[in-house]
């Protein structure tokens, strides 16, 4: 009786959330019964109540408990549970062809209608892990550059920069080749690859190439989407990249979209598959003000801005995408070969002529104009900074060691889960409820905590104070990642680069 009631509630949930239709109820019920090895049906009591949106995880946990009792799971670990509850949610969803047709019909009415419905489906189906994401710690930090977003990510493990480099260079024969390949759609998963049965990809045409749209299962901001190439090809920044980004925002003007850079250290966590990230969110960088502006000598209808932002951003603004694209291509070509030893920027090094310069681009439409932010990146290392000269320096690694990718570039810190417990203890220490020296696991924070503790007045809210100090560290992370610093010398050097345009 227990499992039948849970199945009935899940079917009702699917209908209420428009994942399936009332006419699908019997079919969906039987698919769920098959997964749970339930051969007979006991009609639940009247007054059945489906869980509200966002509450489906509690019902899935109940069904997972039933599956464990029936030996349908080899263990009660989170990996096995994720594999099984994804299969359960897939039973509620239409096949990709039906989902894609609905998206196309909605898009014909308006792009907003299409993404609204698709985003709702992705969350209601538990593809976007709403309950898990809600556990993340989030706050804002008012910096001199604007209000930065900070989140301590409790839903995914931290990745080491060296592991990211190795992953980008690997030639894995696994199937699917990576987490972004189209072959993930409907894939049942395994212990070292997540289940994706509840994933429905939406086809896109970007510059006459097949791409796909999906949402991030662990979103960091509102409507965090991923735009992935249909073929498994490595990340690459080129004129074609800019053209694709501009094409996307032309089709979805309510979204921004950007690409991680294509080199280790300054790139994102996945370099092996070309993809973008976008969404319906306004980051602090989008509101950064110009420190210097000039009209492009090549395209007089395009204005170039040097932004007041810790990282080095050239913003191109123009009415016509083709003009913006032309200037962006020129900036990329010149930056690839640009060196300025006075600010430690060298385009190449070594006998192999290893390239170091690339760009993190972000596109949007605003007030009827195209905007393309070109964030200048350099991935050189040195004996003093072996993980990167323009990367968080070692004294900041106790807070942030990962690569500074697209999301951080725009002003949202994605910090590792290890900080949650550390911050809670440090808060108690400030309040006099604990002694820092009693926690050897916090030794990496010792010098930093000693300094910030001196600033604490003993009266302010300790949690707010600790969070503000972490936000200040993130501000410094961005400062370290900027190739032209926001100093007189740095801005002069930045203007010198722009003088060629």
N, C-alpha and C positions, 0 to 999 in steps of 0.2 A: 504493500500500500504506500509506503514511504517513497519509493522510487517513482511510482506512477504519479503521485501528487507532484513531485518535483519536476517530472517530465511535462506534465500538464501545465504547470506554472511557466516553464520555460517556453513552451509553445505559445501560450497566451502573451508572454513578453514579446516574442518575435512578431506576433500580429500587431500588438499595440505600438511597437516601434517601427512598423512597416518594413520589417526585414522579410516577411512573407505575408501571404494573403490568407484570409479565413478558409478559402477553398483548398489551401495547402496543408491544413492542420493535421489531417489524418496521415498524410504522407510524411510530414515532418515528425509526427509522433513515432511512426514505425522506424524511421531512420535512427532516432534517439534510442528506442527500445533495442534495436539491433546492436548498437554500440555498447549498451549497458547489459546485454545478455538477458533481457527481460522478455520472456516468452508469452506471458499472459497479461491481461489488462484489468486493473481494478479501478472502477470509476471513482475519482476523488469526490469528496464531500462538496456540496453546493457552496457557493460563496468564495470560490477560488480567487485569490488575489495575486496578480503578477507583480514582480518586483518593479519598482520605479527605475527610471533611467539612472544609470550609475550604480544601481544596487544589484546588478545581475551577478556580480562576483560571489556574493553570499550564497546565491542559489547554485552557482557552479561548484562552490566548495562543498555543498551538500551532495551534489551528484558525484563529485570526486571521492567523497567519503564512501558512498555506495560502491563506486568502482573499486576502491581499495579493499572493501569488505569482500567483494566478489573475486578478488585476485586478478582483476583486469589491469592493474598497475604493478610493475615489478617492485616499486617502493613508493614512499610518500614524499620523495624529493620534489623540489619545485620544477625541475626539468621535466620529469614524467608527468606532473600535473599540468604543466603548460601544453605538453603534447596532446593530452587527452581533452582538456577543456576547449582547445582550439577545434578539435574534431567535433565536439558537441555543438559549438556555435556555428560551424559550417553547415550543419543540418538545417539551420533556419534561413540560410541565404539562397538567393537565386544563382544560377550558373553565370559565369562571366558574360556570356553573350546577352543575357537579359539585363544584367546590371549596366553593361556598356550602352545598350540601347536606351535605357532610362536616362543615363547621363547625357547622351546625345540629344534626346528629346528636351531635357531640361535646359541644356546649353542653347538650343535653338530659341528658347524663351529668354534666357539671360545667363551669362557666365556665373553670376552670383547664385542664381537658383540651382545651377548644376553643382557647384561646389558645396553649397549649403546641404543639399540632399546627400551628396556623397560623403561629406564629413560626418553627418549624423549617422549614416550607415556604418562608417568605419569605427565610430565610437560605440554605437549600440551593439555592434557585433563583437565587441571586445578585441578587435584587431588593434585599435588604440587602447592600450591598457589603462583605462581611466582610473580604476581603483589604485593601481600601483603608482601611477603618476601623482595622484593626490597626496602621497606620502612625502614627496619632495619638499624640502625647505625652500621657500622663496621670499625674497625681500628686495628692496631697492636701496641704492646708495646715491646720494646727491653729490656728484663730483663736479669739479670745475668745467667739465666737458658736457655735462648734462646728467640726467638721472639714469644710472646704470642699473640693469637687472642682474640679480644674483640668485642662483639656485644651487642647492646641494643635491646632487642627483642620487637618489636612493634606489633607483630602478635599474641601473646598469653599472657594471664594474668599470673602474678607471683603466685606461689603456696606456701602456708605456710607450714613449716616442720611438724607442728602438724596435719594439714589436710592430708598430705601425709601418716602419720602413721595411722590415722583413716581410710583412704581409703584402705590401705593394710590389715587392720584387718576386714574390713566390709564383710558381707555375703549378698551382694545385690542380689535380685531376678530379677533385671532388665534384659531386653533383648536388645541387646547383653550384656553379663555380664560385659564386659569392652571394652575399645577402641581398644584393641589388639586382641580380639577374631575373629576367622575366620568368624563368623556370621555377621561381619560388611560388608563383600563383598556384594555389591548391596543393602544394607539396606538404606531405604529412610530417616532415621533420624527422630528426633523430637526436641522439643525445648531444651531439656537437653541432647541431644546426636546428634553429627554431622551426616549429610548425607554422605553415602559412596557408592552411586550408581556408581560413576566413578572409584571405586577401583577395580583393577584386581590383585589378589594374584597369585604368582608363586610358585608352589610346590617344595620343596627341600627334599632331603633325608640326614639327619645328623645322622650318627651312627645307621642306620636302623630305624629311627624314622621319622614321618611326621612333617615337619616344612614348613613355608611359607616365601617368600620374598616379601617385598613391599618397597616403598620409603616413607619418612616422609612428610606429607603434609605441614609441616613448617620446612623445612630443615635448619640446622645450618651450613652446609658445603657442599662441592661438593659431589653429589651422596649419600647423607645421607640416608641410607637404614635401615630398621627394619627387623629383622629375628625373627619370632614369632612361638611359639609352637602351634601345631594344637589343643591341648587340653588346657583348662583353668586351669593351675596349677601355684602355686605361685613361685616367684623367688627363685632360689636355686643355691648355688655355691658348686660344687662337682667335683670329677674326671671326671664325665660324662660331666659336663659343659666344661671343658678344651678339652675333646675329640671332642665335637660338634664344638667348635671354631676352632680347628685345622682342622677338616673335612671341615668346610666352606672355610677356606683360601686355602685348598688343591684344592677345586673345583673352587674357585674364587681367584686366586693368585694375581690379581690386586687390591683387596680390603683388608682392614683391618676389623676386627670384634672384638667387645668386649662386656662384660656384666657388667651391674651395679651390685653392691653388693646386698646381700640378707637380710640385716638388716636395720631397720629404722635409720635415721640420715645420715648414710653413703651410703644408697641405692639411687636409682633414684626416679622418680616421680610416677612410677607404679610398685608396688611390688606384685600385685595380679596375674600377668600373666608373665610366664617365656618368656623372649625375649632378643635379642641382638641388638646392633646397629653397623653399619659398614659404609663403603663407600670408595670412591676413593680420599682420602685426606691425606696429611702428616702433622701431628701435631708436635708441638715443642718437645713433649716428645719422639716421635719416633727418634729424632736426639740427645737426651740427651746422654752425654758421660759417660763412666764408671769411677767411682772413685776407684773401687776395683773389681777384677775379680778372679775367681777360677774355677777349673775343678770339676765337681760333682764327689764325691767319689763313688756314687751309679751308675752313668752312665758317664763313662769317655769321651763319645762323646758329652756331653752337657757342655757348659760353662755358668757359673752364673756370672752376673754382678750386682753390686750395682751402681745405676745411680746417676749422678749429677742432681738432680731434687728435687723440694721442697717437693713433696710427696715421700713416701718410696717405691721404686720400685726394685724388683728383676727381672732382664731380663734373661730368659733362651734362649740359642741359640744352635741349633743342626740340623744336617742333617735329622734325622729321627724323625717323629712325635711321634712314640711310646716311644722313649727315653725321649723326652721333656715332654710328658704326665706323665711318671713315676716320674720324678723329681718334676713336678708341684704338683702332688698328695701328695708327701712327704712334700713339703713346706706348702701346705694347712693344712694337718693333724697336723703338728707341730705348725703352727701359730695359729690354733684354740685353742690350749691349752697353748700357750706361754704367760708368764707374765714377766714383768721387771718393778718393782715399781720405779726404778730410772728415768724412762721416762714416768711414769703414765700409763703404759700398764698393764691392768689386764684382763685376759681371761674370768673370770666369776665374778659375784657378787651376794650378797644376798642369802637368804635361798633357793631360787628357782634355784640357780646356773645359773643365766641368762647369756647367751653367749654374748661376745662383739667383738670377733675377726672374721674378714672375709677378703675376697680379691675381688678387682676389677680387672678382667683379660682382657688383650687385645692381640689378635693374629694377626700375619702378616707373609708373606713370603718376604725375602729380600736376594738377591744374592744367590738364590738357597737354603737358609737355613730357617728353621722355627724359629720364634721369638715369645715368649710368655712372655709378661710383667705382672708380678704379683704385684699389688699395695696393700700393706698391710694396712688394715683399722681397726679402733677400734671405737665403738660407745658409749663409756662411757660418762656419764654426771656427773656434780658436782654442788654444790651450786653456785660456781663462774661461771660455764658455763653450765647452765641448758639445753641448746640446743645441747651441745656436747663439750667435751674437745678438740676433733680433728675435729672441725667444725669451720666455721668463728666465731670469738669471737664478742661479742656485739658491740665493737667499730667499727666493719666493717659492721654491719647490715644495715647501711644507704645506703650502696652500694650493698651488697650481703648477703642475709639471707637464701636463699634456700639451700637445700642439695647439696653437691658437688658430683655429679654423674660422670658417665663415661666421658662425653664430657669435663667437667671442669678439671677432672683428667689429661687429655691429653694436656691441655693448651689452651682451648677455653672458655672464660668467656661468659656465657649466662646471661645477666643482665636484670632486669625488666624494663618495659616500662616507669615507673615513672621517670627514670633517664633522659630521653630525654629532658623534659621541665626543669628539675632542672639544668642540665649541660648548657643549653642555657642561663638560667638566670645568672648562676655563671660566664659564659664567659663574659656576658655584664657587670657584676660587676667588673671583672678584667680590662675591657676596660674603666671603669669609666662612663658607660652609665646607670648604675643602682646602687642602694644601697642594700646590702644584707639584712639589717634589715627591709626593706620594704616588705619582702617576708616571712611572718611567716610560710608558708607551707614548707620552707626549714630549719626549726629549727633543724631537725635531722642531717643536714650537718654542723651545725654551727662551732663546734670545729674543724672538719676536714678542712673546708674551711678557717678558720682563719689561720690555720697552713700553708696550701698550698699557700694562698695569700701572705704570707711573702716571699715565694720563687720566686714569679713571678717578673721578672725583668722589666716589663712594656713595653718591646719592642718585645718580642717573640709573635708569633701568639697565641692568647688566647685560641682558640678552640683546637689547638694542645697541648697546655699546660694542659688544663683541662683533655683532653683524656689521656695524659700521666700519670696524677695523679690518674685517675681511674684505669689505667693499673697497677700502682704500688700497689693500694689497692688489685687488683685481685692476684697479686703476693703474698701478705701477706695472702690472703685467702687460697692459696695453702700451704703456710708455716704452717698456723694453722692446716690444715687438715693432715699434715704429722705426722706419729707416731714417727719416728726417725728423729729429726731435722738435718739440714745440718750444724751442729756444731761439734766441736771435740768430745764432749760427745755423741751427737746423732749418729755420724758415728761409734764411738767405740761400742755403744750399738747395732747398726745395724750389725756390723761385728760379734759381739758376737752371735747374732741370726743365722747368716750364718755359723758360725764355726761348727755347728752341721751337716753340709752337706758336 
